[in-house]
Amino acid sequence: MLWYGKGLTGHIRSAPLRSGLLDRLVDSHSPSVLQVVAAVALVLLPALQVAHARAPLSAEITQRAHRPRGGAHKGMRLTPNFHEFHHCLDKEHFLRITSEETMLNEYGDELWNVGFNLSEPTKSFRMFKVVIHKCSLTRDACEYWNTWSWDVAVCSLLFLNNTVWAPLVQRIEPKLTCPVLAGPYQTVNASLDFNSVEQATRGFMIDKNSWRVEVQLYNELRDLYLCFSFLAKLTRVKIRN
């Protein structure tokens, strides 16, 4: 099941399922009123999903930024343990990670110091994609879990506050903006916003697995511009007063 997010929301590609249900609903010589209503609802569903997916980015960001933190795990927070962080080796792109180290902050969270080089410039980004695999805690078995993808106002989206990736992007030196210049960069004391991660995955037991995440950015020509991946295990710890 693929979730293609527009802004910070998404819609589910369910055409095969919808088509099969519709065939069964109308495959009758005298369909009931309930069957007709259900068939109409299934036909209208894609339009409703697309309309929802095209909601303004600013409204979605504002709503997410003001949601209460903690959810069902009050008094607890997510903290990561990173096992891998590297540029993608199986794809052609313009990112090369030259150095990588992790360190602990005062709360025991892991932070990244990463040096990297962009070998080509780009005017803008046309698509931002995050491919997620769920792995066992021992990291010896993984399965595809979800894909999040954005293709509207990607440059603006990348540099917004209150997003999962803000604590990473905002720690890049020199500052990364569109258009992007080629050359060396580094991130200092970078991480991810795991409060936002928890909000985006509400209802899933994300602390019971390890997660392999691949991040892809496509340039204005729709060529893969950069790609990196990391493997992390999330655990819950008590919030210290």
C-alpha positions as MATLAB code, in Angstrom:
seq = 'MLWYGKGLTGHIRSAPLRSGLLDRLVDSHSPSVLQVVAAVALVLLPALQVAHARAPLSAEITQRAHRPRGGAHKGMRLTPNFHEFHHCLDKEHFLRITSEETMLNEYGDELWNVGFNLSEPTKSFRMFKVVIHKCSLTRDACEYWNTWSWDVAVCSLLFLNNTVWAPLVQRIEPKLTCPVLAGPYQTVNASLDFNSVEQATRGFMIDKNSWRVEVQLYNELRDLYLCFSFLAKLTRVKIRN';
ca = [
       0.000    0.000    0.000;
       1.631    3.278   -1.151;
       1.011    6.571    0.539;
       1.852    9.514   -1.701;
       1.837   12.610    0.496;
       0.989   16.037   -0.886;
       2.256   18.619    1.542;
       2.176   16.747    4.818;
      -0.919   14.717    4.020;
      -1.446   11.846    1.637;
      -3.837    9.644   -0.211;
      -3.775    5.902   -0.701;
      -3.491    4.396   -4.178;
      -6.331    1.894   -3.996;
      -7.503    1.692   -7.619;
      -7.266   -2.126   -8.005;
      -9.298   -2.702   -4.844;
     -11.823   -0.040   -5.793;
     -12.236   -1.454   -9.305;
     -12.869   -4.967   -8.028;
     -15.471   -3.813   -5.522;
     -17.234   -1.735   -8.151;
     -17.429   -4.672  -10.538;
     -19.034   -6.820   -7.848;
     -21.457   -4.088   -6.798;
     -22.814   -3.464  -10.302;
     -22.656   -7.085  -11.503;
     -26.308   -7.634  -10.824;
     -29.462   -7.505  -12.943;
     -31.338   -5.549  -10.271;
     -28.910   -3.821   -7.905;
     -30.311   -2.632   -4.612;
     -30.348    0.992   -3.536;
     -27.491    0.228   -1.126;
     -25.410   -1.228   -3.958;
     -26.001    1.849   -6.142;
     -25.038    4.214   -3.320;
     -21.889    2.199   -2.593;
     -20.925    2.192   -6.278;
     -21.349    5.972   -6.534;
     -19.243    6.450   -3.393;
     -16.438    4.340   -4.837;
     -16.478    6.352   -8.061;
     -16.306    9.670   -6.187;
     -13.601    8.560   -3.752;
     -10.598    9.405   -6.007;
     -11.834   12.970   -6.541;
     -12.294   13.486   -2.816;
      -8.803   12.129   -2.135;
      -7.207   14.374   -4.759;
      -9.054   17.417   -3.437;
      -7.798   16.652    0.060;
      -4.251   16.068   -1.204;
      -4.228   19.510   -2.866;
      -4.991   21.385    0.362;
      -2.648   24.370    0.914;
       0.693   23.451    2.423;
       0.605   26.290    4.930;
      -2.639   25.102    6.524;
      -1.326   21.547    6.899;
       1.967   22.727    8.381;
       0.195   25.030   10.833;
      -2.159   22.285   12.003;
       0.729   19.851   12.519;
       2.852   22.401   14.353;
       0.100   23.045   16.917;
      -0.934   19.450   17.584;
      -0.353   18.335   21.155;
       2.792   16.264   21.681;
       3.018   12.923   23.412;
      -0.196   11.237   22.318;
      -0.802    7.895   24.004;
       2.718    7.850   25.447;
       2.589   10.811   27.833;
       5.736   11.233   29.847;
       7.734    9.318   27.219;
       9.607   10.356   24.105;
      11.208    8.614   21.160;
      14.985    8.477   20.935;
      16.969    7.013   18.024;
      19.928    4.692   17.791;
      21.490    4.931   14.309;
      23.315    1.927   12.864;
      24.005    3.136    9.306;
      24.195    6.433    7.434;
      25.543    6.545    3.857;
      24.805    7.746    0.336;
      22.996    5.281   -1.923;
      25.416    2.918   -3.616;
      22.987    1.279   -6.044;
      21.830    4.456   -7.858;
      23.469    7.221   -9.887;
      23.230   10.646   -8.241;
      25.378   13.663   -7.276;
      25.788   13.197   -3.508;
      28.836   11.671   -1.860;
      29.153   11.445    1.905;
      32.796   12.005    2.832;
      32.681   11.675    6.632;
      30.171   10.630    9.267;
      30.176   10.404   13.043;
      27.570   10.311   15.790;
      27.680   11.824   19.238;
      25.371   11.939   22.262;
      23.710   15.071   23.612;
      22.884   15.639   27.276;
      19.621   13.681   26.936;
      21.281   10.633   25.411;
      20.043   11.319   21.859;
      22.359   10.586   18.939;
      23.353   13.539   16.736;
      25.052   13.458   13.320;
      28.143   15.253   12.104;
      28.233   14.509    8.382;
      30.474   15.864    5.637;
      29.231   15.552    2.073;
      29.865   16.835   -1.428;
      27.419   17.779   -4.192;
      29.157   17.393   -7.542;
      26.544   19.284   -9.614;
      24.301   22.315   -8.998;
      20.535   22.310   -9.407;
      18.020   25.119   -9.822;
      15.256   23.432   -7.871;
      13.757   20.127   -6.792;
      10.776   18.510   -8.489;
      10.211   15.553   -6.152;
      11.044   14.520   -2.587;
      10.611   10.833   -1.814;
      11.089    8.813    1.382;
      11.097    5.008    1.040;
      10.691    3.121    4.316;
      11.426   -0.516    5.155;
      10.509   -2.102    8.466;
      13.177   -4.364    9.942;
      13.464   -6.688   12.900;
      15.167   -5.349   15.998;
      18.212   -7.461   15.123;
      18.196   -5.838   11.634;
      18.571   -9.197    9.875;
      15.216   -9.104    8.057;
      13.456   -6.147    6.416;
      10.238   -5.699    4.450;
       8.793   -2.806    2.474;
       6.513   -0.651    4.629;
       5.620    2.640    2.919;
       6.625    5.433    0.548;
       5.992    9.107    1.193;
       6.352   11.409   -1.812;
       5.888   15.132   -2.395;
       5.988   16.909   -5.760;
       4.475   20.331   -4.958;
       6.612   23.310   -3.818;
       9.415   20.944   -2.829;
      12.038   23.656   -2.281;
       9.732   25.502    0.111;
       8.779   22.275    1.873;
      12.405   21.267    2.484;
      13.208   24.414    4.438;
      10.072   24.681    6.585;
      10.125   24.512   10.363;
       8.210   21.858   12.328;
       8.925   19.063    9.855;
      10.568   15.698   10.475;
      13.694   16.782    8.584;
      14.029   20.396    9.859;
      16.699   19.587   12.520;
      18.789   18.008    9.741;
      18.367   20.533    6.907;
      18.736   23.571    9.175;
      22.086   22.273   10.464;
      23.713   22.172    7.021;
      26.667   24.529    6.507;
      26.954   26.508    4.308;
      23.209   27.078    4.315;
      21.409   24.977    1.735;
      18.870   26.870   -0.411;
      17.395   26.690   -3.894;
      19.153   27.055   -6.278;
      21.675   24.590   -4.839;
      25.369   25.163   -5.483;
      27.856   22.364   -6.061;
      30.585   21.931   -3.477;
      31.347   20.650    0.033;
      28.811   20.832    2.877;
      28.541   19.556    6.415;
      25.858   19.025    9.030;
      26.712   19.759   12.653;
      24.795   18.205   15.570;
      21.959   17.204   13.250;
      19.030   14.902   13.967;
      15.359   14.455   13.072;
      12.222   15.736   14.796;
      10.944   12.555   16.402;
       7.871   14.290   17.819;
       6.823   14.828   14.202;
       7.748   11.217   13.390;
       5.410   10.022   16.114;
       2.587   12.258   14.872;
       3.053   11.061   11.274;
       2.995    7.387   12.315;
       0.330    7.579   15.007;
      -1.270    4.183   15.546;
       1.843    2.206   14.553;
       4.206    0.587   17.056;
       7.292    2.183   15.556;
       9.385    1.523   18.663;
       9.071   -2.243   18.201;
      11.194   -2.353   15.049;
      14.257   -0.986   13.332;
      13.665    1.186   10.249;
      15.662    1.501    7.046;
      14.891    4.848    5.417;
      16.026    6.005    1.972;
      15.708    9.699    1.078;
      15.628   10.748   -2.582;
      15.545   14.233   -4.112;
      14.963   14.770   -7.845;
      16.112   17.897   -9.681;
      14.208   20.117  -12.132;
      14.923   17.619  -14.925;
      13.456   14.815  -12.762;
      16.873   13.167  -12.518;
      17.848   11.690   -9.161;
      19.967   14.447   -7.619;
      20.815   13.000   -4.216;
      20.073    9.818   -2.337;
      21.069    8.649    1.137;
      19.837    6.065    3.584;
      20.041    5.291    7.265;
      19.029    2.504    9.612;
      17.670    3.427   13.027;
      16.085    1.748   16.008;
      13.630    3.852   18.010;
      13.067    3.386   21.722;
      10.996    5.231   24.311;
      12.554    6.864   27.313;
      11.047    8.826   30.186;
      11.075   12.584   29.828;
      13.339   14.117   32.433;
      11.993   17.170   34.233;
];
